[in-house]
Amino acid sequence: YPNRYHFLYAVSRALVAGDTTLLKTAHLMLKYLSICQQKDGSFGSRRKVNRRDKLQSSVYALLAMLNFSESGLYV
């Protein structure tokens, strides 16, 4: 099930694959991820989406962050 981090993950995968079309937007996405990260390192979804599931949200968000860093982007 997609959540708020699914699109960011998809963009990060495109960057890793060599697509630089969304490079400028990716910087904003990475900043957004750093703002959304909770104190314990996890990420949460909205209540209506997967009942605030931390696991799926954290996996998408952390993989997006890893992919962004692999593409040379850092906060």
Contacts in CASP RR format, 6 or more apart in sequence:
PFRMAT RR
TARGET T0000
AUTHOR 0000-0000-0000
METHOD contacts of the structure
MODEL  1
YPNRYHFLYAVSRALVAGDTTLLKTAHLMLKYLSICQQKDGSFGSRRKVN
RRDKLQSSVYALLAMLNFSESGLYV
1 49 0 8 1.000
1 50 0 8 1.000
1 56 0 8 1.000
3 45 0 8 1.000
3 46 0 8 1.000
3 49 0 8 1.000
3 50 0 8 1.000
3 53 0 8 1.000
3 56 0 8 1.000
3 57 0 8 1.000
3 60 0 8 1.000
4 45 0 8 1.000
4 46 0 8 1.000
4 49 0 8 1.000
4 57 0 8 1.000
5 33 0 8 1.000
5 43 0 8 1.000
5 45 0 8 1.000
5 57 0 8 1.000
5 60 0 8 1.000
5 61 0 8 1.000
5 64 0 8 1.000
6 60 0 8 1.000
8 29 0 8 1.000
8 32 0 8 1.000
8 33 0 8 1.000
8 60 0 8 1.000
8 61 0 8 1.000
8 64 0 8 1.000
9 60 0 8 1.000
9 61 0 8 1.000
9 63 0 8 1.000
9 64 0 8 1.000
9 67 0 8 1.000
11 22 0 8 1.000
11 25 0 8 1.000
11 26 0 8 1.000
11 29 0 8 1.000
11 64 0 8 1.000
12 26 0 8 1.000
12 29 0 8 1.000
12 63 0 8 1.000
12 64 0 8 1.000
12 65 0 8 1.000
12 66 0 8 1.000
12 67 0 8 1.000
12 68 0 8 1.000
12 71 0 8 1.000
13 67 0 8 1.000
14 21 0 8 1.000
14 22 0 8 1.000
15 22 0 8 1.000
15 23 0 8 1.000
15 26 0 8 1.000
15 67 0 8 1.000
15 68 0 8 1.000
15 71 0 8 1.000
15 73 0 8 1.000
16 67 0 8 1.000
16 70 0 8 1.000
16 71 0 8 1.000
18 71 0 8 1.000
26 68 0 8 1.000
26 71 0 8 1.000
26 73 0 8 1.000
27 73 0 8 1.000
29 64 0 8 1.000
29 68 0 8 1.000
30 65 0 8 1.000
30 68 0 8 1.000
30 73 0 8 1.000
30 74 0 8 1.000
30 75 0 8 1.000
31 75 0 8 1.000
33 43 0 8 1.000
33 61 0 8 1.000
33 64 0 8 1.000
33 65 0 8 1.000
33 68 0 8 1.000
34 75 0 8 1.000
36 43 0 8 1.000
36 44 0 8 1.000
36 61 0 8 1.000
37 43 0 8 1.000
37 61 0 8 1.000
38 44 0 8 1.000
41 58 0 8 1.000
42 54 0 8 1.000
42 57 0 8 1.000
42 58 0 8 1.000
43 54 0 8 1.000
43 57 0 8 1.000
43 58 0 8 1.000
43 60 0 8 1.000
43 61 0 8 1.000
43 62 0 8 1.000
44 52 0 8 1.000
44 53 0 8 1.000
44 54 0 8 1.000
44 57 0 8 1.000
44 58 0 8 1.000
45 52 0 8 1.000
45 53 0 8 1.000
45 54 0 8 1.000
45 56 0 8 1.000
45 57 0 8 1.000
46 52 0 8 1.000
50 56 0 8 1.000
50 57 0 8 1.000
68 74 0 8 1.000
END
